Amino acid sequence: MGTMSTGIPEQPALLRVTEVARIIGFGRTKTYLLVRSGELLSIEIDGNIRIPRRSLEEWLNNKINAAARGRTQAATRSVAEPLAIGQKGRAER
């Protein structure tokens, strides 16, 4: 069984909640909360909750992209803030 670059096993296509929890480093309860809230897409088969591997990959990619956007915005703010403060100081003089 191979693994993808994300470390998620390529097979099986459907993962148990406990498997997903181990992969993302969350507890079982937190993972169930993600499933119940709909943040992490899941399906139910005969009363068993399964997370499609592709859904997990998409969720992880969304989290990674959001974090990258947040860092970019934070870096932009940290560069712009000193300018704004400096400009305010000059206007008060």
FIKOLMAR-534908 format. One record per residue (C-alpha): residue in three letters; x, z, y. Coordinates in steps of 0.2 Angstrom, whole numbers, plus 5000, padded with zeros to 4 digits. Example, Ala and Ser with C-alpha at 12.3 -4.5 7.8 and 13.67 -1.06 7.14 Angstrom:
BEGIN
ALA506250394978;SER506850364995;
//
This chain:
BEGIN
MET500050005000;GLY500849945017;THR500550025034;MET500249955050;SER501349985065;THR500150125070;GLY500450215054;ILE498650185048;PRO498650135030;GLU498049945028;GLN496949995014;PRO495650065011;ALA494549985024;LEU493550145026;LEU494250315029;ARG493650495026;VAL493450605041;THR494850715034;GLU496050565032;VAL495650515050;ALA496050695056;ARG497650695047;ILE498150525055;ILE497750565073;GLY498350745071;PHE496650825075;GLY495750955065;ARG494250915054;THR493050995066;LYS493650895081;THR493650735072;TYR491850765066;LEU491450805085;LEU492150635089;VAL491050545076;ARG489450645080;SER489750605099;GLY489850415095;GLU491650405103;LEU492350365086;LEU491250235077;SER490750285059;ILE489550235046;GLU488650335033;ILE488550275015;ASP487450385003;GLY487650535014;ASN489550515016;ILE490350475033;ARG491650345034;ILE492650275048;PRO493150095047;ARG494950075049;ARG494749945063;SER493650065072;LEU495050195072;GLU496350065077;GLU495150015092;TRP494950195097;LEU496750225097;ASN497150075107;ASN495850125120;LYS496650295121;ILE498350215123;ASN497850095136;ALA496850235146;ALA498450345145;ALA499550195151;ARG498250155166;GLY498250345170;ARG500150355171;THR500250195182;GLN498950265194;ALA499850425194;ALA501450345198;THR500650245212;ARG499850395219;SER501450495219;VAL502350355228;ALA500950325241;GLU500650505245;PRO502350545254;LEU501950385264;ALA500250445269;ILE500950625273;GLY502350545284;GLN501050435293;LYS499950575297;GLY501350675303;ARG501850535315;ALA500150515322;GLU500050705326;ARG501550695337;
//
